[in-house]
């Protein structure tokens, strides 16, 4: 999700580490050639012949030695088999040991020597997919069985011989000077292998996703509670923890700055981004609504804690990490270790959820330092409390909004003053501020706007990426404002949104024109054909045949607010209905050079693949649970017409895939895999697979974006826009302030459905996270100290809190995107929160300007 | 989680209560553990590091309940899941409370004895035990003593349990009339109580029993509320004003604080609402059952 705010891309944006193909030098990075056959090891070791044995095993046009292995795109007739006279007369050499690169088949671009080294044994941790499922279908995920039966290796399951355990000593103070650190008592414990402080950092002292401002270990001062001060490696985790307790740190506590508005006043902020369009001060409005809103600090709460293992190699390291972006990790890790990036290899470890929490580094540099110092593998694994302190959160926000509208409810102007609390270090705050500012009014047409957005620097926990990324906070505010306007004008909430809905050709407040929408031809035509197509009005109109569910007659207490708490049998329960609309940018914005790399090799499989062609896909894209691995296999089957797909491990031996964030991997790595498959398919036209594998690498880029003007905020800063609309139906026990969301109906435009089951999962999950923000999820801090770093008191929705959903998925294609898709993972997280709060307002009549809404806000202490 | 366990500690696994209390006398540092749903969480959070543990899961004597006529004797090792499944007819308040504990996994592991031993003011079993006048059975090498539930809770996570003593059972009078348990949480399941309230009505003796959870340093009763005048001679005269008065008295008995789970004001408010609802429900149930 990080979108650099500076007009010039930051150094880490330029194209990855040394072994990544530099995109600037090879604009299309098409390295295709006939790769040598794979080594005769690994899962395919029995594949020793592609000749007669295959012929014996198969019949049909696509298998068997008599038929050349050629691409057969679905729906196209098979190429006519060559006649026997054209077949090679000499027995083919078996697909066996690889030929030296120099004697490889003719190269197309002169880079065979560079590329061919990559075609080697298939690693044991490659993932073989079930042999079915193309784009648009829902094959069973290749990781499904292991995740369900408990055999999937998450990062916390890793173990190596001779492994030490690392642990981090963290500051108990939100702000303090460190007068001294005495590691002696810790080192004196038998079994303690190393205790390291800032003085032991081998290279640069700071790292960061956009700006390298976060200390690897606190060098003389700490700026938030939980900031790492020292690290320990010991024979057991318990010993490492006990040793950390014996490190004597002499702190001089200082008064922490915990008020983001005061910090901004004092000039302590990471970014200020205004947006100016029209003249909101002189524009005349018939009705004006001014409110202040607040969003609490939400946590991503991934179930898998931060974990990894660093394994020293001769002069370098292999890091097994669960991260959203391997290459960004590497670029941050290497300078701090004082190592050339080439000496560090990152392998993806099993990821137990991410949601933005795995964009920033956690254990990576620490375990690497300990491994380098001790010469032994070092594992680190946070417990739940440490996890809450050891990753960034969603920015809390305070927002003052003023909306002016004419008597018909058309927006005249919007003014907004938005303060996001970035906490102690930069993380991705710059980019979050850009999103908050550029999307500050949502998907509504308004000619006059004045937006001021800041990302404050405080001594609160650092905040950064979380699903929705700056668009969530303002969405709660602008949607609440739309409802307030509707109330003031006695308009239906859908109608006021319809009247202001952006249409093709309209501009966002940044001047960016709404384009890249091809209305679904199957959808009913707009009766008013003169009106430009409005992607939002299209979604709003779909609710007309989705009625609000009726109140059931006899309900069990689990269906009522309070659930098994038995608090109501119907007493005090009132029903409310509310709508929310969210507008999210997809992919990285503001001029960032966003790309992904994929390598696809097609070769004849052995008996385990029935001698059919097998596509091997290599990317660095993180499977965070969203189903991206599965999608890659679907794309390969669709583009190559093959059944068998093997996913090679995600690592840094291939170029960057970018981050699994910003709803971008289907678009970006999906696009790269598609392009690589297309290249392989083209080569396959003129070649028989029996002559050797075909391989192609492609780098995929989305259309270019521009930075926001630092003074006016103007600029085509976004790649793609995605819309989602929720209607929430809630039952509120108005006497106890308890809420039961009984229905969430969602209409979302995804451009093109690539995998229905995975898509529904994304919408359900994103919606649930928005529900959590609406009614329960908040990291509570007091003077910079976290008060609820556990799942006992940081509550996330259970299955009893999250209702069954009704989905209406719309396919208004984006012609710029692969298959016409539109990123889908984040938009539901935006719109479910304001929809639920609107429904609670409807039930209670309270203004409710803060999320999460707590029971006391509905009863005794009303903050608004 | 073996990696998180202490480097070294003693683990005792007695086969009988007599052996257990002897081991406790010999090893006063040993912490009894049954379901481990409190203790092991504390160990994982490094809030405690027991030098020794006394595993109670081998003690069959603790793992069942018996019908004693007017009362039910529940072994301290009986898990919540069984209380919900097996005792709802005779102990409806306690069964309803047991149903609200944690998740299904926690209800299968966690025991009523552990709830008492931990003595958290938020423990879900306490309010119904208070409302019904239960009694805690405690064994040691000195013998067995019975502590009335009202004398058991001494402070936050402090109880009348002395070193060397083991909770073996809790004896709960069978319901003589309708009972209610209401628990307020900010999630619809799997939540620690923001506050909770238990009420037991005995139409024969015309007595009310109350229990308040999570709204004071210890689980509390509300004697003033129990003394509220009910229209026994003319049940139809029961009205909202009476229920609300009862709620006010319950709220007045609470001694809540502000914390991350809720504010003191909200806890008082919610207790008043819950108590009024509970009284309405038991009154209605009593007179539906016995139309007079």
Contacts between the chains, C-beta under 8 A, distances in Angstrom:
chain1	res1	chain2	res2	distance
A	165	B	3	6.6
A	236	B	3	5.9
A	236	B	7	6.8
A	237	B	3	3.9
A	237	B	4	6.0
A	238	B	3	6.4
A	238	B	4	5.9
A	238	B	5	6.3
A	238	B	6	6.2
A	238	B	7	5.7
A	239	B	7	6.1
A	241	B	4	7.8
A	241	B	46	6.7
A	242	B	7	7.5
A	383	B	4	7.1
A	383	B	44	6.5
A	383	B	45	7.4
A	385	B	45	6.2
A	558	B	188	7.5
A	558	B	189	7.6
A	561	B	188	7.2
A	562	B	182	7.9
A	562	B	183	7.8
A	562	B	184	6.9
A	562	B	185	7.6
A	562	B	188	6.6
A	563	B	187	7.9
A	563	B	188	3.4
A	563	B	189	5.0
A	564	B	99	5.3
A	564	B	100	5.1
A	564	B	183	8.0
A	564	B	188	7.8
A	564	B	189	6.0
A	565	B	100	5.7
A	565	B	182	6.4
A	565	B	183	4.0
A	565	B	184	6.2
A	565	B	185	5.8
A	565	B	188	7.6
A	565	B	191	7.7
A	565	B	196	7.9
A	566	B	96	5.8
A	566	B	100	7.5
A	566	B	180	7.3
A	566	B	181	6.2
A	566	B	182	5.3
A	566	B	183	6.9
A	567	B	182	5.0
A	567	B	183	7.1
A	567	B	184	5.8
A	567	B	274	6.4
A	567	B	277	7.5
A	568	B	277	7.3
A	569	B	281	7.2
A	571	B	277	5.5
A	571	B	280	8.0
A	572	B	273	7.5
A	735	B	273	4.8
A	736	B	184	6.1
A	736	B	270	5.6
A	736	B	273	5.5
A	736	B	274	7.4
A	737	B	266	7.6
A	737	B	270	7.9
A	738	B	184	7.0
A	738	B	186	7.9
A	738	B	188	7.8
A	740	B	188	6.1
A	775	B	186	7.7
A	776	B	186	5.4
A	776	B	187	5.8
A	780	B	260	5.1
A	787	B	260	4.6
A	788	B	260	4.8
A	790	B	45	7.5
A	792	B	192	6.1
A	793	B	192	7.4
A	793	B	260	5.3
A	793	B	261	6.5
A	795	B	186	6.0
A	795	B	187	4.8
A	795	B	191	6.6
A	797	B	187	7.2
A	798	B	187	6.3
A	798	B	188	6.9
A	798	B	189	4.9
A	798	B	190	5.3
A	799	B	189	8.0
A	800	B	188	4.5
A	800	B	189	4.2
A	801	B	187	5.9
A	801	B	188	4.9
A	801	B	189	7.3
A	854	B	186	6.6
A	854	B	262	7.8
A	855	B	184	7.2
A	855	B	186	6.1
A	855	B	194	7.2
A	855	B	262	7.0
A	855	B	266	6.2
A	855	B	270	7.2
A	856	B	262	6.5
A	856	B	263	5.3
A	856	B	265	7.0
A	856	B	266	3.8
A	856	B	269	7.9
A	859	B	266	6.3
A	859	B	269	5.5
A	859	B	270	7.4
A	860	B	263	7.2
A	860	B	265	4.6
A	860	B	266	5.1
A	860	B	269	4.7
A	861	B	263	6.3
A	861	B	265	6.2
A	861	B	266	6.9
